Amino acid sequence: EEPRLTVGVAMSEQLMPEDIGRTAMITKVAAAVKDAMANAGITDPADVHYVQTKTPLLTIHTIRDAKSRGKTVWTEQTHESMDLSNGGTALGIAVALGEIDMPTDEDVMHSRELYSSVASCSSGVELDRAQIVVVGNTRGIGGRYRIGHSVMNDALDQDGIWNAIKDAGLELPERPHTKDLGGKLVNVFLKCEASQDGTVRGRRNAMLDDSDVHWHRQIKACVGGVTAAVTGDPAVFVSVSAAHQGPEGGGPVAAIVDLG
């Protein structure tokens, strides 16, 4: 009867190019998250610890399609639309789980205090709707694994990773070390984002205006290194573009542990 890991999946209604980054997207994603929860056998949003999604971003073709129908899109910058799609999806997750009230169109990408602590959103050209995977815990399902979550408050916040591991049910000392994991950590899953003010703990960095390497690559490498220093294993999942996913400049952390 102990809570153990469960997974549910769902697909949203079709996301039109004019929906991306707007309340129409948020509403459709929120409905699909609830469907995925039901598929996982989860009724309490507090039992949801990780929501992985894939959604469409804008392409030249879909932008032209919207215009041909007299519609507008949030941006015509296709690369920017990746962050936009991820952010809009994360807000949909947050609404579904009761983390925030329904935002406005103007909140998307601007009101960074609105976020989900369990969202992990990616986007691409493969889909025309949101693919939702909800991971949480439920009783009576059996198995060995349990999932927990927390957030990193910035790119160096190791405590956020340890807190996710503890939340999954692994007992740790007050000041844990990698050796305390005892082979019980299955893996951790993180989202990360360069802070919009271009600093980490008051120190300026060049990630946002580096003319050589895009900040996506730099923050992923940074947080990946911090995470591996905690787990003792570089085989961790670290994804970039975390708008509305965890605190600004930080990001959500999910951890799965083997409780035998």
N, C-alpha and C positions, 0 to 999 in steps of 0.2 A: 504493500500500500504506500510505499515511499514514492514521492514524485520522481518520474523518470522521463527521459527525453521523448518528445513526439514531434512529428513534422506534418504540416499540412500545406497543400498547394491550391492555387486558384489563378484564373485569368480574369482580367478586368474587361469591361466593355471596350470597344475600339476607341483609341485615343487619336483624335484628329489633330493635325498639325497646329491648328488654332487653339487647341486645348492645352498644349504643353506650356507649363509654367503659370497656369491660370486655375481659377477655382473649379472649372469643369474637370480638370485632371485630378485635382485633390479629391473631389467627390467620387469620381470613378475608382480611384485607387483605394479610398477608404472602404468602399463597399466590397471590393475584392479582398482586402485584408480580413474583413469579417467573415467572408466566405472561406478563406484559408484557415482561419481560426477554427471554424466549425469542422472543416475537414481534418484538422489535427485533434479534434476532441477537446478543445480548450474553450471554456466559457468565461473565465476571468482574465481580463487583459493583463493583470499582474503576473500571470503565468507565461506571458510571451516575453522572450528574452532576445530574440534575433529575428529580424525580418529582412530577407534578401530579395531584392527585386531587379528586374531588367525591364526597361521601358524604351520607347523610341526616342531618338533625338531628331532634330530637324536636319533635313538634307536639302540640297538645291531643288530636287524633284518635289519634295513635300511642300516646300515654301511656294513653289510655282503653283502647285495644286491648290493651296489655300487661296492664293491671290486670284486664281481662275474662278473661284467660287465667291469672290468678293469679300474674303476674310482677311484678317491681319494675323501676323505671328508676333510673338514676344520679342524675338531677335532674328536677324538674318545672318548672324554669325554662327556657322554650324558648330564650331568647336565650343563656343560659349553655350550653345544649347545643350551640351552634355551636362554641364553644371546645373543649368536650368531644369532639365528633365529630372535629374537626381533630386534637386531641391524641392520641386513640386511634388514628387513622389513621396519624399520624406515627410512633408507636411500632411499628405494623405494618410500615411501610417500613423502619425501623431494624433490626427483627428480620430481615426478608427479606435485607437487605444485609450482615448480620453486624456492624452497628455496635454493637448491644447484645444481651445475652441476653434471653430471654423475661421480661418484667416481670410483676408481680402486679397484681391489680385495684387494690390500694392505691397502687401507683406512679402511676397515671394522674392527671395534673393536680397531683401532689404532688412526685414525685421529678424535679425539673426538670433534674437533671444527666443524665438519660436523654433523648437526643434523636437525631434524624437530621440530618445536615448537608446533605442534598439534598432534603428533603421540602418540598412546597408544597401545603398541604391547605386545601380549602374545603368548605363544606357548605351544604345547602339542602333544599328540599322536593321537588325534581324526581325524585329517585331513591330506590330502596329497597335499593341495594347500592353498593359502591364502584366508581367509574369511575377507572381507572388509566391514566396516560400516562407512560411511562418514556422519558427522553431521555438519550442517552449517545453514545459514540463506538465505532466498530468499523472494522476494516481491510477493504479490498476493496469497500466500498460505493460509493466515488466521491463526488463532490460538492465543494463549496467550503467548507462550514461545519464548525466544530468547537466543542464546548461544554466548559466547565470550571466549577469551582465553588470556593467558599470560604465563610466565614461572617463576619458582622459580630458582634463581641463586645459591642457596645452600639449605641445609636441613632446615634452620631456616628462610627462606625468606617469611615472612608473607605478605609483600607487593605484591609479585607475585600472591598470592591468591586474595587479594583485587583488584589488577589490572584486573584480569580475570573477576571478578564480575562487575567492572565498564565497561569493554569492552562489556559485555553482555547487557548493557543499563541501569543498576541501578544507579541512582544518589546517590552519597555518599559524606559526608563532607571530608575535607582535611585529617583529622585523624579519620578514621571510627572506630566504635565499633560494636560489635555483635548486639546491640539493633538497630543500624541503618539499619539492613537488613529488618526489618519490616515484616517478614514472606514472603518476595518476592523471597528468594533464594530457588530454587528447589533442587539443589545439585551441588557439585563440583566433578571433576574427575581428579586425579593426577597420574603421574608416578614419581618414585624416584629411586635414585641410590647412593650408598656410593661413596664418592669422591675417585678417584684412588690414591690420595696422602695420604690417611688415616687421613685427617684433616678436620675440619670445622672451618672456620674463624681463621685459624692459630693454633687451638687447636688440639692436637693429640687425636685420638680415637682408640679403639681396634676392631672396627667392622670387618675389613678385615682379621685380624689374631686371632680372638677369637676362641679358641679351643672348646668352649662349644656351642655357638649359631651362626649359619650362618648369615652373614651380611644381607642377604635378609630379615630375620625376624626383625633385629634390626633397619634398616633404615625405613622399613615400619611402625614400631611402632612409631619411632621418628616423621616422617612426618605426620602420622595419628594424633598424639597428637597436633602438630603445627596447623594442619588444623582444628581440632575440636575446638581449642582455638579461631580461627577466626569465624567459623560458629556457635559455641555454640551448636553443634550437633555432636555426634560421628559417626552418620550414614553417613559417607563419603566414596567415592571410592578412595582407595589408592593402587596402584599396583607397584610392584618392578620390577627390571631388566630394566633399562631405557637407555641402551647404544644407543647413537645417537638420544635420545629422550630428547630434551631440553639441556641446558648447562651441562657440565660435573659436577657431584656432585649435580645438581639440577634436574629439570624436568618440563614437560609441565603441565599446569593447564587449565582445561576447566570449565566454570560455566554456568549453565542454570538458568535463572530468569523468574519469572512470571510477565509479564507486563500488565496483565488483558485484 
